[in-house]
Amino acid sequence: MSTAEETDGGNTPWAEVTPEAARRLLVAAVDAFAERGYHATTTRDIAGRAGMSPAALYIHFKTKEELLHRISRIGHDRALTLLESAADGEGTATERLAGAVRAFVRWHAERHTTARVVQYELDALAEEHRTEIVELRRRSDAAVRRIIGEGVAAGEFDVADVPGTALAVLSLCIDVARWFNAQGSRTPDEVGELYAGLVLRMVAAGR
């Protein structure tokens, strides 16, 4: 089984990508980009991993960069949905921040291969696509800043620099994709709980 598929919480990965041949190519691209890096990966590498000819790739994707953009857009959309859902949810700022961190970390652990590509290959995108993804990142940052700011206003958090703290929280969560090992001693849920506790101490929740 592809590493891009092996830990997805039981769901079919990339189910929104159709037809099946396009999905196979995208999964193969995730694995290749994560293993070799975008620039060292060729379209022949991707097609070979998918069990297809190089010509078959161009039926579904015009360029290698289009594949990366599709991967990045889907990944960032999912991450943004998790964070905005937490920010817009019910509960105190403490509860919402903990929930946001749990969900964000769990995604980066469950989909660690995909997340490495999504988070660390931004500079390989064409300018137009990079601008689009940067805007999604800005919205993710805004969701976390909003929760932290509301926690400060409510007296739940003791934070002098809300933007800087939001950036630190996101960076901490994203780094999970770099080191998480599905065969390791911690599950994605356990890592999510650990990081939620670390972040709440970072903002001095319940001081």
C-alpha positions as CSV (number, residue, x, y, z in Angstrom):
1,M,0.0,0.0,0.0
2,S,1.2,3.5,-0.8
3,T,2.5,5.5,2.2
4,A,0.1,8.3,1.0
5,E,-2.8,5.9,1.7
6,E,-1.7,4.0,4.8
7,T,-2.9,6.3,7.6
8,D,-6.1,8.1,6.8
9,G,-8.3,7.3,9.7
10,G,-10.0,4.5,7.7
11,N,-11.2,6.8,4.9
12,T,-10.5,6.4,1.2
13,P,-7.7,8.9,0.6
14,W,-8.2,11.4,-2.2
15,A,-11.7,10.2,-2.9
16,E,-12.6,13.5,-4.4
17,V,-10.1,12.9,-7.2
18,T,-11.7,11.2,-10.2
19,P,-11.5,9.1,-12.3
20,E,-9.6,6.3,-10.5
21,A,-6.6,6.7,-12.8
22,A,-6.2,10.3,-11.8
23,R,-6.4,9.3,-8.2
24,R,-3.7,6.7,-8.6
25,L,-1.4,9.2,-10.3
26,L,-2.0,11.8,-7.5
27,V,-1.2,9.2,-4.8
28,A,1.9,8.2,-6.7
29,A,2.9,11.8,-7.0
30,V,2.5,12.3,-3.2
31,D,4.8,9.4,-2.5
32,A,7.4,10.5,-5.1
33,F,7.4,14.1,-3.9
34,A,7.7,13.1,-0.3
35,E,10.5,10.7,-1.0
36,R,12.6,12.5,-3.6
37,G,11.4,16.1,-3.5
38,Y,9.4,17.8,-6.2
39,H,12.3,18.9,-8.4
40,A,14.1,15.5,-8.3
41,T,10.8,13.7,-9.3
42,T,10.0,13.2,-13.0
43,T,6.7,12.5,-14.6
44,R,8.1,9.1,-15.6
45,D,8.7,8.4,-11.9
46,I,5.1,9.2,-11.0
47,A,3.6,7.2,-13.9
48,G,5.8,4.2,-13.1
49,R,4.6,4.2,-9.4
50,A,1.0,4.3,-10.6
51,G,1.7,1.4,-13.0
52,M,1.0,3.6,-16.1
53,S,2.9,4.9,-19.1
54,P,4.3,8.5,-18.9
55,A,1.9,9.4,-21.7
56,A,-1.1,8.4,-19.5
57,L,-0.3,11.0,-17.0
58,Y,-0.9,13.9,-19.4
59,I,-4.4,12.6,-20.1
60,H,-5.3,13.7,-16.5
61,F,-2.7,16.4,-15.6
62,K,-1.1,18.8,-18.0
63,T,2.1,19.2,-16.0
64,K,3.9,18.0,-13.0
65,E,3.3,21.3,-11.3
66,E,-0.5,20.9,-11.9
67,L,-0.3,17.7,-9.9
68,L,1.5,19.4,-7.0
69,H,-1.0,22.2,-7.1
70,R,-3.9,19.8,-6.9
71,I,-2.3,18.0,-3.9
72,S,-1.5,21.3,-2.2
73,R,-4.9,22.8,-2.7
74,I,-6.8,19.8,-1.4
75,G,-4.5,19.5,1.6
76,H,-4.7,23.2,2.5
77,D,-8.5,23.2,2.1
78,R,-8.8,20.3,4.5
79,A,-6.5,21.9,7.0
80,L,-8.4,25.3,6.8
81,T,-11.7,23.5,7.3
82,L,-10.4,21.9,10.5
83,L,-9.2,25.2,11.9
84,E,-12.1,27.4,10.9
85,S,-14.6,24.8,12.2
86,A,-12.8,24.9,15.6
87,A,-12.7,28.7,15.6
88,D,-16.4,29.0,14.7
89,G,-17.5,26.2,17.1
90,E,-19.1,26.4,20.5
91,G,-17.2,26.5,23.8
92,T,-14.6,28.6,25.5
93,A,-11.5,29.8,23.8
94,T,-9.6,27.2,25.8
95,E,-11.8,24.4,24.5
96,R,-11.8,25.7,20.9
97,L,-8.0,26.1,20.8
98,A,-7.5,22.6,22.2
99,G,-9.9,21.2,19.7
100,A,-8.2,23.0,16.8
101,V,-4.8,21.7,17.8
102,R,-6.0,18.2,18.3
103,A,-7.6,18.1,14.8
104,F,-4.7,19.9,13.1
105,V,-2.1,17.6,14.6
106,R,-4.2,14.5,14.0
107,W,-4.4,15.4,10.3
108,H,-0.7,16.0,10.1
109,A,0.0,12.6,11.8
110,E,-2.6,10.5,9.9
111,R,-1.6,12.0,6.6
112,H,2.1,12.6,7.4
113,T,3.4,11.8,3.9
114,T,0.8,14.0,2.2
115,A,1.3,16.8,4.8
116,R,5.1,16.9,4.1
117,V,4.4,17.6,0.5
118,V,1.6,20.1,1.3
119,Q,3.6,22.0,3.8
120,Y,7.1,21.9,2.5
121,E,6.9,22.1,-1.3
122,L,5.2,25.6,-1.5
123,D,8.1,27.2,-3.3
124,A,7.9,24.7,-6.2
125,L,4.5,26.0,-7.2
126,A,4.0,28.5,-10.0
127,E,3.5,32.1,-8.9
128,E,-0.2,32.1,-9.4
129,H,-0.7,28.9,-7.6
130,R,1.6,29.9,-4.8
131,T,-0.3,33.1,-4.3
132,E,-3.5,31.1,-4.0
133,I,-2.0,28.7,-1.4
134,V,-0.5,31.5,0.6
135,E,-4.0,33.0,0.9
136,L,-5.3,29.7,2.4
137,R,-2.4,29.8,4.8
138,R,-3.2,33.3,5.8
139,R,-6.8,32.2,6.6
140,S,-5.6,29.3,8.7
141,D,-3.4,31.7,10.6
142,A,-6.3,34.1,11.1
143,A,-8.5,31.3,12.5
144,V,-5.9,30.5,15.2
145,R,-5.2,34.2,15.9
146,R,-8.9,34.7,16.4
147,I,-9.2,32.0,19.0
148,I,-6.2,33.2,20.9
149,G,-7.4,36.8,20.7
150,E,-10.8,35.9,22.0
151,G,-9.1,33.9,24.8
152,V,-7.0,37.0,25.8
153,A,-10.1,39.2,25.7
154,A,-12.0,36.7,28.0
155,G,-9.1,36.5,30.4
156,E,-8.5,32.9,29.6
157,F,-5.1,33.4,28.0
158,D,-2.0,35.4,29.0
159,V,-0.5,36.3,25.6
160,A,1.4,39.5,24.8
161,D,1.9,38.7,21.1
162,V,-1.1,37.1,19.5
163,P,0.2,36.9,15.9
164,G,3.5,35.5,17.0
165,T,1.9,33.0,19.3
166,A,-0.5,31.8,16.5
167,L,2.5,31.3,14.2
168,A,4.3,29.3,16.9
169,V,1.2,27.1,17.4
170,L,0.8,26.4,13.7
171,S,4.5,25.7,13.3
172,L,4.5,23.3,16.2
173,C,1.6,21.4,14.7
174,I,2.9,21.3,11.2
175,D,6.2,19.9,12.3
176,V,4.4,16.6,13.3
177,A,4.4,15.7,9.6
178,R,8.2,15.8,9.6
179,W,8.8,13.2,12.3
180,F,5.6,11.2,12.8
181,N,6.1,7.4,12.2
182,A,2.9,5.3,11.9
183,Q,4.9,2.4,13.4
184,G,6.0,4.4,16.4
185,S,4.7,4.3,20.0
186,R,2.1,7.1,19.7
187,T,-1.1,7.2,17.7
188,P,-2.3,10.4,15.9
189,D,-4.9,10.9,18.7
190,E,-2.3,10.6,21.4
191,V,0.0,13.1,19.7
192,G,-3.0,15.4,19.3
193,E,-3.8,15.3,23.0
194,L,-0.1,15.9,23.9
195,Y,0.2,18.9,21.6
196,A,-3.2,20.3,22.8
197,G,-1.8,20.3,26.4
198,L,1.5,21.9,25.3
199,V,-0.3,24.7,23.5
200,L,-2.6,25.4,26.4
201,R,0.4,25.8,28.6
202,M,2.0,28.0,26.0
203,V,-0.9,30.4,26.2
204,A,-1.2,30.0,30.0
205,A,-4.7,28.8,29.9
206,G,-6.4,28.6,33.3
207,R,-3.8,30.9,34.8
